[in-house]
């Protein structure tokens, strides 16, 4: 079973670039620590204060192992400290969803 950790961020809209920098750093760190990074997403139209991060893992126990690796990773520690120092994340929520077999990472069909 593949699960997705969906992280919903409420960010300071005046610090969008700081959140983008934070997200870009996870692009190197998350895969190294065992997560399949689906992507980070900035607000574009509609609300200007909600961003998303999606990370796929094989199981809840894989997520726990991944979290422990993050806590030990020097670059992850720096990225967490950057967010804490700049205070661009106002609120963070995590939800876990199960991927429905046959529906994940299906590329578009060519016309």
C-alpha positions as a Markdown table, in Angstrom:
| # | Residue | x | y | z |
|---|---|---|---|---|
| 1 | Unk | 0.0 | 0.0 | 0.0 |
| 2 | Unk | 1.3 | 3.4 | -0.9 |
| 3 | Unk | 0.3 | 6.3 | 1.3 |
| 4 | Unk | 0.7 | 10.1 | 0.7 |
| 5 | Unk | 1.5 | 12.5 | 3.5 |
| 6 | Unk | -0.3 | 15.7 | 2.5 |
| 7 | Unk | 1.2 | 18.7 | 4.3 |
| 8 | Unk | -1.0 | 21.9 | 4.2 |
| 9 | Unk | 0.9 | 25.1 | 5.0 |
| 10 | Unk | -0.6 | 28.4 | 5.9 |
| 11 | Unk | 2.1 | 30.8 | 4.9 |
| 12 | Unk | 2.7 | 34.5 | 5.3 |
| 13 | Unk | 1.8 | 35.7 | 1.7 |
| 14 | Unk | 4.4 | 38.4 | 2.0 |
| 15 | Unk | 7.1 | 35.7 | 2.4 |
| 16 | Unk | 6.2 | 33.5 | -0.6 |
| 17 | Unk | 9.8 | 33.5 | -1.8 |
| 18 | Unk | 11.0 | 32.3 | 1.6 |
| 19 | Unk | 8.5 | 29.4 | 1.4 |
| 20 | Unk | 9.7 | 28.7 | -2.1 |
| 21 | Unk | 13.3 | 28.5 | -1.0 |
| 22 | Unk | 12.3 | 26.2 | 1.9 |
| 23 | Unk | 10.4 | 23.9 | -0.5 |
| 24 | Unk | 13.3 | 23.8 | -3.0 |
| 25 | Unk | 15.6 | 22.6 | -0.2 |
| 26 | Unk | 13.2 | 19.7 | 0.5 |
| 27 | Unk | 13.7 | 18.6 | -3.1 |
| 28 | Unk | 17.2 | 17.4 | -2.2 |
| 29 | Unk | 16.5 | 16.3 | 1.4 |
| 30 | Unk | 13.3 | 14.3 | 1.3 |
| 31 | Unk | 14.4 | 11.7 | -1.3 |
| 32 | Unk | 17.7 | 11.2 | 0.5 |
| 33 | Unk | 15.8 | 10.5 | 3.7 |
| 34 | Unk | 13.6 | 7.9 | 2.1 |
| 35 | Unk | 10.5 | 9.8 | 1.0 |
| 36 | Unk | 9.2 | 9.9 | -2.6 |
| 37 | Unk | 8.6 | 13.6 | -3.1 |
| 38 | Unk | 5.5 | 14.1 | -5.2 |
| 39 | Unk | 6.0 | 17.9 | -5.0 |
| 40 | Unk | 5.7 | 21.2 | -3.2 |
| 41 | Unk | 3.1 | 23.7 | -4.4 |
| 42 | Unk | 2.9 | 27.4 | -4.0 |
| 43 | Unk | -0.3 | 29.4 | -4.0 |
| 44 | Unk | -1.1 | 30.7 | -7.5 |
| 45 | Unk | -4.7 | 31.7 | -8.0 |
| 46 | Unk | -7.4 | 31.9 | -5.3 |
| 47 | Unk | -5.9 | 32.0 | -1.8 |
| 48 | Unk | -2.5 | 33.6 | -1.5 |
| 49 | Unk | -1.6 | 31.9 | 1.8 |
| 50 | Unk | -1.9 | 28.1 | 1.3 |
| 51 | Unk | 0.9 | 25.9 | 0.1 |
| 52 | Unk | 1.2 | 22.1 | -0.1 |
| 53 | Unk | 3.8 | 19.4 | 0.2 |
| 54 | Unk | 3.1 | 15.8 | -0.9 |
| 55 | Unk | 5.3 | 12.9 | 0.0 |
| 56 | Unk | 4.6 | 9.3 | -0.9 |
| 57 | Unk | 5.7 | 6.4 | 1.3 |
| 58 | Unk | 5.1 | 2.7 | 1.4 |
| 59 | Unk | 3.6 | 2.5 | 4.9 |
| 60 | Unk | 3.2 | 4.4 | 8.2 |
| 61 | Unk | 6.2 | 2.6 | 9.5 |
| 62 | Unk | 8.2 | 3.8 | 6.5 |
| 63 | Unk | 7.0 | 7.3 | 7.3 |
| 64 | Unk | 8.3 | 6.9 | 10.9 |
| 65 | Unk | 11.7 | 5.8 | 9.7 |
| 66 | Unk | 11.7 | 8.7 | 7.2 |
| 67 | Unk | 10.9 | 11.1 | 10.1 |
| 68 | Unk | 13.8 | 9.8 | 12.2 |
| 69 | Unk | 16.2 | 10.3 | 9.2 |
| 70 | Unk | 14.9 | 13.9 | 8.8 |
| 71 | Unk | 15.6 | 14.6 | 12.5 |
| 72 | Unk | 19.2 | 13.4 | 12.0 |
| 73 | Unk | 19.9 | 15.0 | 8.7 |
| 74 | Unk | 22.1 | 18.2 | 8.9 |
| 75 | Unk | 20.4 | 19.9 | 5.9 |
| 76 | Unk | 16.9 | 19.1 | 7.2 |
| 77 | Unk | 17.9 | 20.6 | 10.6 |
| 78 | Unk | 19.1 | 23.8 | 8.7 |
| 79 | Unk | 15.9 | 24.0 | 6.7 |
| 80 | Unk | 13.7 | 23.6 | 9.8 |
| 81 | Unk | 15.8 | 26.3 | 11.5 |
| 82 | Unk | 15.4 | 28.6 | 8.4 |
| 83 | Unk | 11.6 | 28.3 | 8.7 |
| 84 | Unk | 11.7 | 28.9 | 12.4 |
| 85 | Unk | 13.9 | 32.0 | 12.0 |
| 86 | Unk | 12.0 | 33.6 | 9.1 |
| 87 | Unk | 8.6 | 32.6 | 10.5 |
| 88 | Unk | 6.9 | 32.3 | 7.1 |
| 89 | Unk | 4.9 | 29.2 | 8.1 |
| 90 | Unk | 1.9 | 30.3 | 10.3 |
| 91 | Unk | 0.3 | 26.8 | 10.5 |
| 92 | Unk | 1.1 | 23.3 | 9.3 |
| 93 | Unk | -1.3 | 20.3 | 9.1 |
| 94 | Unk | -0.6 | 16.7 | 8.0 |
| 95 | Unk | -3.0 | 14.3 | 6.6 |
| 96 | Unk | -2.4 | 10.7 | 5.4 |
| 97 | Unk | -4.3 | 9.2 | 2.5 |
| 98 | Unk | -4.0 | 5.8 | 0.9 |
| 99 | Unk | -3.4 | 5.7 | -2.8 |
| 100 | Unk | -6.1 | 3.8 | -4.8 |
| 101 | Unk | -4.3 | 1.2 | -6.9 |
| 102 | Unk | -4.2 | 1.9 | -10.6 |
| 103 | Unk | -4.7 | 5.7 | -10.1 |
| 104 | Unk | -1.3 | 7.0 | -9.0 |
| 105 | Unk | 1.3 | 8.5 | -11.4 |
| 106 | Unk | -0.6 | 7.7 | -14.6 |
| 107 | Unk | 0.8 | 9.9 | -17.4 |
| 108 | Unk | -1.5 | 11.8 | -19.8 |
| 109 | Unk | -2.4 | 10.0 | -23.0 |
| 110 | Unk | -1.1 | 11.5 | -26.2 |
| 111 | Unk | -3.9 | 12.6 | -28.6 |
